[in-house]
Amino acid sequence: MFASLQRPILVRLTTCVAWLGLCASLPAQQNNAPATSDVNSSAANDTIAQHTLLSDLPYATVDGHELKLDLYIPAGATEPRLVVWIHGGGWRGG
């Protein structure tokens, strides 16, 4: 009875080990697509060039330290939209 149960287990185990070996032997896939910043760099530069920058604007004070932001205003915008960009890197590492 145990011999009949061991055979399917050995077949499955051998199949799994063979698949793992095959996957481990395949080379990593290379991505030769250009970076997104390269694709539309001229359009991005045109957009970035057409703005007014107000930098280091204090928006709050915490424990005597001013919290500052940079405000980019598109050139010629009469009612520009606001995008708030929060970089959370300091929340994870410091």
N, CA, C and O atoms as CSV, one atom per row, in Angstrom:
chain,resi,resn,atom,element,x,y,z
A,1,MET,N,N,0.809,-1.193,0.000
A,1,MET,CA,C,0.000,0.000,0.000
A,1,MET,C,C,0.853,1.258,0.000
A,1,MET,O,O,0.547,2.213,-0.713
A,2,PHE,N,N,1.929,1.270,0.798
A,2,PHE,CA,C,2.774,2.460,0.852
A,2,PHE,C,C,3.546,2.668,-0.445
A,2,PHE,O,O,3.824,3.806,-0.823
A,3,ALA,N,N,3.891,1.593,-1.120
A,3,ALA,CA,C,4.616,1.715,-2.385
A,3,ALA,C,C,3.759,2.412,-3.426
A,3,ALA,O,O,4.274,3.190,-4.228
A,4,SER,N,N,2.462,2.145,-3.427
A,4,SER,CA,C,1.579,2.785,-4.404
A,4,SER,C,C,1.405,4.273,-4.111
A,4,SER,O,O,1.152,5.050,-5.032
A,5,LEU,N,N,1.532,4.685,-2.861
A,5,LEU,CA,C,1.443,6.100,-2.507
A,5,LEU,C,C,2.751,6.838,-2.766
A,5,LEU,O,O,2.746,8.033,-3.061
A,6,GLN,N,N,3.863,6.132,-2.656
A,6,GLN,CA,C,5.164,6.782,-2.826
A,6,GLN,C,C,5.442,7.128,-4.278
A,6,GLN,O,O,6.102,8.131,-4.551
A,7,ARG,N,N,4.961,6.335,-5.209
A,7,ARG,CA,C,5.249,6.577,-6.623
A,7,ARG,C,C,4.699,7.928,-7.095
A,7,ARG,O,O,5.457,8.690,-7.696
A,8,PRO,N,N,3.421,8.272,-6.858
A,8,PRO,CA,C,2.941,9.588,-7.292
A,8,PRO,C,C,3.682,10.738,-6.611
A,8,PRO,O,O,3.911,11.779,-7.227
A,9,ILE,N,N,4.050,10.560,-5.366
A,9,ILE,CA,C,4.787,11.608,-4.667
A,9,ILE,C,C,6.156,11.801,-5.298
A,9,ILE,O,O,6.591,12.937,-5.486
A,10,LEU,N,N,6.842,10.713,-5.626
A,10,LEU,CA,C,8.160,10.813,-6.264
A,10,LEU,C,C,8.057,11.443,-7.647
A,10,LEU,O,O,8.920,12.232,-8.033
A,11,VAL,N,N,7.018,11.107,-8.393
A,11,VAL,CA,C,6.830,11.696,-9.724
A,11,VAL,C,C,6.607,13.202,-9.599
A,11,VAL,O,O,7.195,13.981,-10.350
A,12,ARG,N,N,5.774,13.609,-8.668
A,12,ARG,CA,C,5.517,15.043,-8.469
A,12,ARG,C,C,6.772,15.776,-8.005
A,12,ARG,O,O,7.076,16.870,-8.480
A,13,LEU,N,N,7.484,15.170,-7.088
A,13,LEU,CA,C,8.704,15.786,-6.581
A,13,LEU,C,C,9.746,15.927,-7.685
A,13,LEU,O,O,10.389,16.971,-7.803
A,14,THR,N,N,9.915,14.888,-8.489
A,14,THR,CA,C,10.870,14.937,-9.602
A,14,THR,C,C,10.460,16.002,-10.616
A,14,THR,O,O,11.308,16.730,-11.133
A,15,THR,N,N,9.165,16.093,-10.899
A,15,THR,CA,C,8.676,17.107,-11.840
A,15,THR,C,C,8.935,18.516,-11.306
A,15,THR,O,O,9.369,19.392,-12.054
A,16,CYS,N,N,8.677,18.734,-10.038
A,16,CYS,CA,C,8.920,20.054,-9.436
A,16,CYS,C,C,10.396,20.423,-9.471
A,16,CYS,O,O,10.745,21.559,-9.789
A,17,VAL,N,N,11.261,19.474,-9.147
A,17,VAL,CA,C,12.701,19.745,-9.160
A,17,VAL,C,C,13.165,20.043,-10.581
A,17,VAL,O,O,14.000,20.924,-10.786
A,18,ALA,N,N,12.633,19.315,-11.568
A,18,ALA,CA,C,13.008,19.569,-12.962
A,18,ALA,C,C,12.575,20.970,-13.393
A,18,ALA,O,O,13.343,21.678,-14.044
A,19,TRP,N,N,11.352,21.378,-13.038
A,19,TRP,CA,C,10.885,22.719,-13.382
A,19,TRP,C,C,11.716,23.801,-12.698
A,19,TRP,O,O,12.057,24.807,-13.320
A,20,LEU,N,N,12.036,23.603,-11.446
A,20,LEU,CA,C,12.868,24.579,-10.736
A,20,LEU,C,C,14.240,24.694,-11.376
A,20,LEU,O,O,14.773,25.794,-11.517
A,21,GLY,N,N,14.813,23.563,-11.763
A,21,GLY,CA,C,16.114,23.590,-12.434
A,21,GLY,C,C,16.050,24.318,-13.761
A,21,GLY,O,O,16.947,25.089,-14.100
A,22,LEU,N,N,14.981,24.070,-14.516
A,22,LEU,CA,C,14.814,24.747,-15.800
A,22,LEU,C,C,14.670,26.253,-15.607
A,22,LEU,O,O,15.307,27.035,-16.313
A,23,CYS,N,N,13.838,26.660,-14.658
A,23,CYS,CA,C,13.640,28.094,-14.401
A,23,CYS,C,C,14.924,28.764,-13.922
A,23,CYS,O,O,15.210,29.901,-14.296
A,24,ALA,N,N,15.685,28.070,-13.107
A,24,ALA,CA,C,16.929,28.644,-12.593
A,24,ALA,C,C,17.983,28.771,-13.680
A,24,ALA,O,O,18.860,29.631,-13.593
A,25,SER,N,N,17.909,27.921,-14.710
A,25,SER,CA,C,18.939,27.953,-15.750
A,25,SER,C,C,18.653,28.983,-16.838
A,25,SER,O,O,19.545,29.312,-17.620
A,26,LEU,N,N,17.429,29.496,-16.901
A,26,LEU,CA,C,17.092,30.484,-17.924
A,26,LEU,C,C,17.737,31.828,-17.595
A,26,LEU,O,O,17.784,32.221,-16.429
A,27,PRO,N,N,18.238,32.539,-18.619
A,27,PRO,CA,C,18.832,33.852,-18.348
A,27,PRO,C,C,17.754,34.868,-17.989
A,27,PRO,O,O,16.593,34.732,-18.376
A,28,ALA,N,N,18.159,35.875,-17.250
A,28,ALA,CA,C,17.236,36.947,-16.884
A,28,ALA,C,C,16.812,37.691,-18.140
A,28,ALA,O,O,17.613,37.868,-19.057
A,29,GLN,N,N,15.577,38.121,-18.186
A,29,GLN,CA,C,15.067,38.832,-19.343
A,29,GLN,C,C,15.640,40.240,-19.382
A,29,GLN,O,O,15.683,40.936,-18.367
A,30,GLN,N,N,16.077,40.647,-20.560
A,30,GLN,CA,C,16.614,41.996,-20.717
A,30,GLN,C,C,15.557,42.881,-21.349
A,30,GLN,O,O,14.836,42.459,-22.253
A,31,ASN,N,N,15.474,44.096,-20.871
A,31,ASN,CA,C,14.525,45.058,-21.404
A,31,ASN,C,C,15.312,46.136,-22.130
A,31,ASN,O,O,16.017,46.929,-21.506
A,32,ASN,N,N,15.189,46.162,-23.447
A,32,ASN,CA,C,15.929,47.136,-24.246
A,32,ASN,C,C,15.073,48.339,-24.625
A,32,ASN,O,O,15.480,49.148,-25.459
A,33,ALA,N,N,13.905,48.465,-24.030
A,33,ALA,CA,C,13.046,49.608,-24.326
A,33,ALA,C,C,13.670,50.876,-23.744
A,33,ALA,O,O,14.273,50.833,-22.671
A,34,PRO,N,N,13.531,51.996,-24.442
A,34,PRO,CA,C,14.094,53.243,-23.908
A,34,PRO,C,C,13.359,53.671,-22.648
A,34,PRO,O,O,12.177,53.375,-22.467
A,35,ALA,N,N,14.068,54.361,-21.796
A,35,ALA,CA,C,13.455,54.885,-20.575
A,35,ALA,C,C,12.394,55.911,-20.948
A,35,ALA,O,O,12.510,56.578,-21.976
A,36,THR,N,N,11.379,56.039,-20.135
A,36,THR,CA,C,10.307,56.978,-20.452
A,36,THR,C,C,10.812,58.401,-20.534
A,36,THR,O,O,10.283,59.202,-21.304
A,37,SER,N,N,11.821,58.726,-19.758
A,37,SER,CA,C,12.332,60.093,-19.810
A,37,SER,C,C,13.001,60.381,-21.147
A,37,SER,O,O,13.073,61.537,-21.566
A,38,ASP,N,N,13.500,59.326,-21.832
A,38,ASP,CA,C,14.138,59.522,-23.128
A,38,ASP,C,C,13.112,59.681,-24.245
A,38,ASP,O,O,13.374,60.373,-25.230
A,39,VAL,N,N,11.950,59.051,-24.104
A,39,VAL,CA,C,10.965,59.032,-25.176
A,39,VAL,C,C,10.421,60.420,-25.463
A,39,VAL,O,O,10.383,60.834,-26.621
A,40,ASN,N,N,10.003,61.145,-24.444
A,40,ASN,CA,C,9.373,62.450,-24.629
A,40,ASN,C,C,10.203,63.571,-24.014
A,40,ASN,O,O,9.645,64.538,-23.496
A,41,SER,N,N,11.514,63.453,-24.063
A,41,SER,CA,C,12.344,64.436,-23.374
A,41,SER,C,C,12.179,65.839,-23.948
A,41,SER,O,O,12.199,66.811,-23.193
A,42,SER,N,N,12.017,65.972,-25.268
A,42,SER,CA,C,11.878,67.317,-25.825
A,42,SER,C,C,10.545,67.936,-25.421
A,42,SER,O,O,10.490,69.126,-25.111
A,43,ALA,N,N,9.471,67.150,-25.418
A,43,ALA,CA,C,8.171,67.675,-24.991
A,43,ALA,C,C,8.205,68.041,-23.516
A,43,ALA,O,O,7.636,69.052,-23.106
A,44,ALA,N,N,8.869,67.220,-22.726
A,44,ALA,CA,C,8.973,67.509,-21.292
A,44,ALA,C,C,9.777,68.776,-21.057
A,44,ALA,O,O,9.410,69.596,-20.215
A,45,ASN,N,N,10.862,68.944,-21.789
A,45,ASN,CA,C,11.680,70.147,-21.621
A,45,ASN,C,C,10.905,71.397,-22.005
A,45,ASN,O,O,11.036,72.430,-21.349
A,46,ASP,N,N,10.095,71.315,-23.066
A,46,ASP,CA,C,9.290,72.469,-23.464
A,46,ASP,C,C,8.289,72.828,-22.374
A,46,ASP,O,O,8.091,74.004,-22.069
A,47,THR,N,N,7.664,71.822,-21.790
A,47,THR,CA,C,6.681,72.064,-20.739
A,47,THR,C,C,7.340,72.635,-19.496
A,47,THR,O,O,6.826,73.574,-18.889
A,48,ILE,N,N,8.469,72.071,-19.122
A,48,ILE,CA,C,9.172,72.532,-17.928
A,48,ILE,C,C,9.685,73.954,-18.114
A,48,ILE,O,O,9.694,74.738,-17.165
A,49,ALA,N,N,10.104,74.290,-19.309
A,49,ALA,CA,C,10.672,75.618,-19.547
A,49,ALA,C,C,9.618,76.717,-19.434
A,49,ALA,O,O,9.964,77.873,-19.191
A,50,GLN,N,N,8.354,76.383,-19.603
A,50,GLN,CA,C,7.297,77.389,-19.625
A,50,GLN,C,C,6.574,77.454,-18.279
A,50,GLN,O,O,5.405,77.081,-18.175
A,51,HIS,N,N,7.273,77.926,-17.260
A,51,HIS,CA,C,6.666,78.028,-15.935
A,51,HIS,C,C,7.370,79.101,-15.110
A,51,HIS,O,O,8.461,79.559,-15.447
A,52,THR,N,N,6.722,79.478,-14.039
A,52,THR,CA,C,7.324,80.357,-13.041
A,52,THR,C,C,7.528,79.530,-11.785
A,52,THR,O,O,6.619,78.827,-11.343
A,53,LEU,N,N,8.725,79.613,-11.208
A,53,LEU,CA,C,9.043,78.844,-10.010
A,53,LEU,C,C,9.128,79.769,-8.804
A,53,LEU,O,O,9.892,80.735,-8.797
A,54,LEU,N,N,8.348,79.466,-7.805
A,54,LEU,CA,C,8.443,80.142,-6.515
A,54,LEU,C,C,8.960,79.089,-5.543
A,54,LEU,O,O,8.224,78.183,-5.151
A,55,SER,N,N,10.221,79.209,-5.158
A,55,SER,CA,C,10.818,78.154,-4.338
A,55,SER,C,C,10.920,78.559,-2.874
A,55,SER,O,O,10.963,79.739,-2.526
A,56,ASP,N,N,10.957,77.540,-2.039
A,56,ASP,CA,C,11.123,77.681,-0.590
A,56,ASP,C,C,10.066,78.583,0.048
A,56,ASP,O,O,10.387,79.445,0.867
A,57,LEU,N,N,8.822,78.381,-0.330
A,57,LEU,CA,C,7.724,79.129,0.279
A,57,LEU,C,C,7.346,78.457,1.599
A,57,LEU,O,O,6.967,77.286,1.598
A,58,PRO,N,N,7.440,79.166,2.720
A,58,PRO,CA,C,7.048,78.547,3.992
A,58,PRO,C,C,5.529,78.384,4.055
A,58,PRO,O,O,4.785,79.324,3.774
A,59,TYR,N,N,5.078,77.188,4.423
A,59,TYR,CA,C,3.644,76.951,4.547
A,59,TYR,C,C,3.236,76.577,5.971
A,59,TYR,O,O,2.048,76.557,6.292
A,60,ALA,N,N,4.226,76.279,6.830
A,60,ALA,CA,C,3.931,75.978,8.236
A,60,ALA,C,C,5.224,76.062,9.030
A,60,ALA,O,O,6.318,76.026,8.468
A,61,THR,N,N,5.082,76.174,10.341
A,61,THR,CA,C,6.226,76.150,11.246
A,61,THR,C,C,5.954,75.098,12.312
A,61,THR,O,O,4.907,75.113,12.960
A,62,VAL,N,N,6.909,74.181,12.488
A,62,VAL,CA,C,6.779,73.113,13.476
A,62,VAL,C,C,8.015,73.141,14.355
A,62,VAL,O,O,9.136,73.003,13.865
A,63,ASP,N,N,7.812,73.319,15.647
A,63,ASP,CA,C,8.917,73.370,16.611
A,63,ASP,C,C,9.988,74.375,16.193
A,63,ASP,O,O,11.180,74.115,16.356
A,64,GLY,N,N,9.574,75.511,15.660
A,64,GLY,CA,C,10.503,76.554,15.262
A,64,GLY,C,C,11.154,76.334,13.905
A,64,GLY,O,O,11.962,77.159,13.479
A,65,HIS,N,N,10.827,75.240,13.209
A,65,HIS,CA,C,11.386,74.957,11.880
A,65,HIS,C,C,10.326,75.244,10.818
A,65,HIS,O,O,9.193,74.770,10.905
A,66,GLU,N,N,10.717,76.027,9.819
A,66,GLU,CA,C,9.790,76.320,8.731
A,66,GLU,C,C,9.717,75.132,7.778
A,66,GLU,O,O,10.741,74.577,7.382
A,67,LEU,N,N,8.505,74.754,7.420
A,67,LEU,CA,C,8.292,73.754,6.382
A,67,LEU,C,C,8.056,74.512,5.088
A,67,LEU,O,O,7.220,75.414,5.032
A,68,LYS,N,N,8.795,74.144,4.045
A,68,LYS,CA,C,8.769,74.919,2.806
A,68,LYS,C,C,8.337,74.055,1.636
A,68,LYS,O,O,8.449,72.829,1.667
A,69,LEU,N,N,7.841,74.720,0.607
A,69,LEU,CA,C,7.461,74.035,-0.624
A,69,LEU,C,C,7.919,74.841,-1.821
A,69,LEU,O,O,8.206,76.034,-1.715
A,70,ASP,N,N,7.983,74.169,-2.965
A,70,ASP,CA,C,8.267,74.820,-4.239
A,70,ASP,C,C,6.971,74.839,-5.039
A,70,ASP,O,O,6.274,73.828,-5.124
A,71,LEU,N,N,6.652,75.981,-5.621
A,71,LEU,CA,C,5.423,76.133,-6.383
A,71,LEU,C,C,5.781,76.435,-7.833
A,71,LEU,O,O,6.427,77.441,-8.128
A,72,TYR,N,N,5.353,75.555,-8.735
A,72,TYR,CA,C,5.576,75.728,-10.170
A,72,TYR,C,C,4.259,76.191,-10.784
A,72,TYR,O,O,3.254,75.485,-10.714
A,73,ILE,N,N,4.267,77.370,-11.383
A,73,ILE,CA,C,3.062,77.928,-11.989
A,73,ILE,C,C,3.256,77.930,-13.500
A,73,ILE,O,O,4.200,78.546,-13.994
A,74,PRO,N,N,2.377,77.250,-14.250
A,74,PRO,CA,C,2.514,77.218,-15.704
A,74,PRO,C,C,2.382,78.618,-16.296
A,74,PRO,O,O,1.565,79.422,-15.847
A,75,ALA,N,N,3.190,78.892,-17.301
A,75,ALA,CA,C,3.143,80.201,-17.954
A,75,ALA,C,C,1.796,80.381,-18.646
A,75,ALA,O,O,1.309,79.479,-19.327
A,76,GLY,N,N,1.210,81.540,-18.464
A,76,GLY,CA,C,-0.043,81.875,-19.129
A,76,GLY,C,C,-1.272,81.229,-18.525
A,76,GLY,O,O,-2.361,81.355,-19.086
A,77,ALA,N,N,-1.139,80.550,-17.413
A,77,ALA,CA,C,-2.296,79.893,-16.801
A,77,ALA,C,C,-3.103,80.905,-16.008
A,77,ALA,O,O,-2.563,81.606,-15.153
A,78,THR,N,N,-4.394,80.979,-16.290
A,78,THR,CA,C,-5.246,81.901,-15.542
A,78,THR,C,C,-5.847,81.218,-14.315
A,78,THR,O,O,-6.014,81.854,-13.274
A,79,GLU,N,N,-6.170,79.942,-14.426
A,79,GLU,CA,C,-6.684,79.167,-13.293
A,79,GLU,C,C,-5.964,77.815,-13.250
A,79,GLU,O,O,-6.569,76.787,-13.556
A,80,PRO,N,N,-4.691,77.804,-12.878
A,80,PRO,CA,C,-3.955,76.533,-12.902
A,80,PRO,C,C,-4.453,75.558,-11.840
A,80,PRO,O,O,-4.930,75.964,-10.780
A,81,ARG,N,N,-4.336,74.283,-12.138
A,81,ARG,CA,C,-4.699,73.232,-11.185
A,81,ARG,C,C,-3.536,73.014,-10.232
A,81,ARG,O,O,-2.402,73.387,-10.535
A,82,LEU,N,N,-3.810,72.422,-9.099
A,82,LEU,CA,C,-2.782,72.172,-8.098
A,82,LEU,C,C,-2.554,70.674,-7.964
A,82,LEU,O,O,-3.501,69.901,-7.819
A,83,VAL,N,N,-1.294,70.274,-8.014
A,83,VAL,CA,C,-0.905,68.891,-7.762
A,83,VAL,C,C,0.005,68.908,-6.545
A,83,VAL,O,O,1.007,69.622,-6.524
A,84,VAL,N,N,-0.338,68.132,-5.542
A,84,VAL,CA,C,0.491,68.038,-4.343
A,84,VAL,C,C,1.303,66.763,-4.454
A,84,VAL,O,O,0.744,65.670,-4.549
A,85,TRP,N,N,2.610,66.899,-4.444
A,85,TRP,CA,C,3.513,65.766,-4.567
A,85,TRP,C,C,4.189,65.575,-3.222
A,85,TRP,O,O,4.937,66.440,-2.767
A,86,ILE,N,N,3.928,64.447,-2.591
A,86,ILE,CA,C,4.534,64.154,-1.294
A,86,ILE,C,C,5.536,63.035,-1.488
A,86,ILE,O,O,5.181,61.939,-1.922
A,87,HIS,N,N,6.777,63.310,-1.168
A,87,HIS,CA,C,7.822,62.290,-1.257
A,87,HIS,C,C,7.915,61.612,0.101
A,87,HIS,O,O,8.343,62.224,1.079
A,88,GLY,N,N,7.517,60.358,0.158
A,88,GLY,CA,C,7.453,59.660,1.433
A,88,GLY,C,C,8.701,58.895,1.805
A,88,GLY,O,O,8.644,58.064,2.712
A,89,GLY,N,N,9.825,59.131,1.152
A,89,GLY,CA,C,11.039,58.384,1.463
A,89,GLY,C,C,11.494,58.533,2.897
A,89,GLY,O,O,11.989,57.578,3.495
A,90,GLY,N,N,11.334,59.713,3.452
A,90,GLY,CA,C,11.732,59.933,4.839
A,90,GLY,C,C,10.855,59.195,5.830
A,90,GLY,O,O,11.278,58.920,6.953
A,91,TRP,N,N,9.640,58.872,5.426
A,91,TRP,CA,C,8.744,58.148,6.323
A,91,TRP,C,C,9.199,56.712,6.514
A,91,TRP,O,O,8.931,56.113,7.555
A,92,ARG,N,N,9.885,56.150,5.520
A,92,ARG,CA,C,10.335,54.764,5.631
A,92,ARG,C,C,11.712,54.668,6.243
A,92,ARG,O,O,11.999,53.724,6.979
A,93,GLY,N,N,12.574,55.635,5.949
A,93,GLY,CA,C,13.954,55.501,6.388
A,93,GLY,C,C,14.430,56.568,7.345
A,93,GLY,O,O,15.615,56.576,7.678
A,94,GLY,N,N,13.608,57.441,7.794
A,94,GLY,CA,C,14.171,58.426,8.675
A,94,GLY,C,C,13.225,59.402,9.205
A,94,GLY,O,O,13.614,60.285,9.969
